[in-house]
Amino acid sequence: MIIWLASYPKSGNTWLRALLSTYFFLKKKEFNFNILNEIPNFIQSKYFSPLTDLNKLKANPLEITNYWHAAQSRINLSDQTQFFKTHNACVSHKEKWFATEENTSGYIYVVRDPRSVVCSQAIHSKMKIEKSVEDLLNENFIGYNGKYYLAELTCSWKINYLSWKKRKNFPGIIIKYEDLKDNPNQEFEKILLFLKDKIKFELDKDKIERTVKICSFSNLKNLENEKGFVEAQNGKFFRKGEKDAWKRELPTGLQKKIENNLKEEMQELGYL
């Protein structure tokens, strides 16, 4: 069964992958980015090529929704619990849901202040900050991955967050990026406690502390500076990781635009 590591882009998903990969899969003391392959992105060619002609999906991106369940069912033939990363909103398209209880054991959703998200996304994708804000608020936004530009129905920040929060068919936990940054040991332990009834493992507080140290933002940033990181597109992936950099980087008018559009959700999460 699949456990989803879900988020809107640039919200801390990769950091969470590093933490979980280190805790569950790292055999040596030295961390390297290859360990992230233990938690792959679901939207990639190898999971869909046995099911259909990928050129058809490239020509008609939303056709991928017809193969969501089949791809997940093939993954679950291994009869093992597996983590998968996704930026897909947990939505339906033509009455086909992205994730259902037949293939899903649960989800961990990482949410981040949308004002920080747009600043990080603008730099990561080398786009104007205005375009980053437009994408964040676009209910029909689609991301694309890989050679065949496989579609990921990211939707808006609001839909992405609410779609997972309101999905009741399987259990989930929502983690704020800011809480994970302020109290990494506490928040990571909370995640592991959520996973206890889904995976057989020992909860080891010393191991939690070691994992958090290995995956500290400064360590990941230094490793990227030294050896590079394949997921970095334009410049560095691990840039600042600050909570409130948006106060310096985001023009006031765009701050207000985000806050006005997402007032209810931002208040609920303590961002306003």
C-alpha angles and dihedrals in degrees: 000000000000127000109197123218096202134179145134108268118282093019102116102279093131092049090052090049088054092051095047094041091051094048097046106026112022108110098174128053093240116084124214131173093250088079088073088072086076086074105042131187110262095215101073137113101258093064095050105032093080089056106045147352105285091211087065090055090049091053094043106027098184090058086082088079088071089064102042094100097039091052092049092047090053090051090052093054085088088069090222133118109250135181120230130184120225140169089188116122111237092247138131128244118195088349093307114122121213093226132017137176090258091072105016130082095180146301142247111208122196115202126189135188103277091222088062092043095058093050092050093044093049092056095039093053097032093237132138114270090239090059091048090055091046091053092046091057096039109110091197098047115142126192123205131215136195137351093316094046092236109201123247114190097223095159118180125327088253096050092043093054097041094044091063096036093054097042104111102172092090135018124267145169128218118214124189114225089220092056091048089053095046097042108017097162094049096044094044090050088052089055092048091050088054089053095049096094093045102047130033109236142123119258103229117182093195089053090049090054093048091048093051091050093048091049098042112138091244092054093048091047092050091048091051091049090051102040107010129237123248093215092060108103106176116015120322125353095203097052112152110322090202122156100222106026087121088075088070101030106040119075114237094244092056091045089056092046091056094043093049093049096043101031098127096048094042091051091048090053094044096249091122 
